[in-house]
Amino acid sequence: MLEQYDSLVHWRCRQLGGEVTFRYCRRLLEGLPCSRVVACWHSEFDVGAFLQSHYDPDQLKAAWNQPAPEKLVQLSELVKRATGE
């Protein structure tokens, strides 16, 4: 199940500086995982196996090769999601 770890909370996002859920990290790049998801979540569960079972190699390659969004863009997206825009 794709959403099985979504409610887990990581104490500090390296990009945002605060707590984030796995759901946020899993969907950061237009529905693809953040390029740092493995580094941040590896101690919580087997995130590599999770990614391999839910995303095809081309999707992961696209996520890993995409530059991380700027902090302001990420915060703007969070506000939009929270307000339902």
C-alpha positions as CSV (number, residue, x, y, z in Angstrom):
1,M,0.0,0.0,0.0
2,L,1.5,3.3,-1.1
3,E,0.2,5.2,1.9
4,Q,1.3,2.8,4.6
5,Y,4.1,5.1,6.0
6,D,2.5,8.4,5.2
7,S,1.7,9.3,8.8
8,L,5.3,8.8,10.1
9,V,6.9,12.0,11.2
10,H,10.6,12.8,10.7
11,W,11.9,15.2,13.3
12,R,13.7,17.5,10.9
13,C,13.5,18.1,7.1
14,R,16.9,19.1,5.8
15,Q,15.2,21.5,3.3
16,L,12.5,23.0,5.4
17,G,14.1,22.8,8.8
18,G,11.1,21.4,10.7
19,E,9.0,18.2,11.1
20,V,7.5,16.6,8.0
21,T,5.5,13.5,7.3
22,F,6.7,10.8,5.0
23,R,3.7,11.6,2.8
24,Y,5.2,15.1,2.2
25,C,8.6,13.6,1.3
26,R,6.9,10.9,-0.9
27,R,5.0,13.5,-3.0
28,L,7.4,16.5,-3.0
29,L,8.4,16.6,-6.6
30,E,5.1,16.6,-8.5
31,G,4.1,13.3,-7.0
32,L,7.6,11.8,-6.9
33,P,9.7,11.4,-3.8
34,C,12.2,14.0,-2.6
35,S,15.7,13.2,-3.8
36,R,16.8,13.0,-0.1
37,V,14.1,10.6,1.0
38,V,16.4,7.6,1.4
39,A,19.0,9.6,3.4
40,C,16.3,11.0,5.7
41,W,14.1,7.9,6.2
42,H,16.5,4.9,6.1
43,S,16.6,4.5,9.9
44,E,12.8,4.4,10.1
45,F,12.0,1.6,7.6
46,D,13.4,0.0,4.5
47,V,12.6,3.0,2.3
48,G,14.7,1.7,-0.6
49,A,12.5,-1.4,-0.8
50,F,9.4,0.7,-0.5
51,L,10.4,3.0,-3.4
52,Q,11.4,0.0,-5.6
53,S,8.0,-1.6,-5.0
54,H,5.9,1.6,-5.7
55,Y,7.8,3.5,-8.3
56,D,9.4,2.3,-11.6
57,P,13.1,3.0,-12.2
58,D,12.4,5.8,-14.7
59,Q,10.2,7.6,-12.1
60,L,13.0,7.3,-9.4
61,K,15.6,8.4,-11.9
62,A,13.5,11.5,-12.7
63,A,13.1,12.3,-9.0
64,W,16.8,11.9,-8.2
65,N,17.9,14.0,-11.2
66,Q,15.4,16.9,-10.5
67,P,16.8,19.8,-8.6
68,A,15.2,20.3,-5.2
69,P,12.6,23.1,-5.0
70,E,13.6,26.2,-3.3
71,K,12.5,26.6,0.3
72,L,10.1,29.4,-0.5
73,V,8.5,27.4,-3.3
74,Q,8.1,24.4,-0.9
75,L,6.5,26.6,1.8
76,S,4.1,28.1,-0.8
77,E,3.1,24.6,-1.9
78,L,2.5,23.6,1.8
79,V,0.2,26.6,2.3
80,K,-1.7,25.8,-0.9
81,R,-2.3,22.2,0.2
82,A,-3.3,23.3,3.7
83,T,-5.8,25.8,2.4
84,G,-7.2,23.5,-0.3
85,E,-6.2,25.8,-3.2
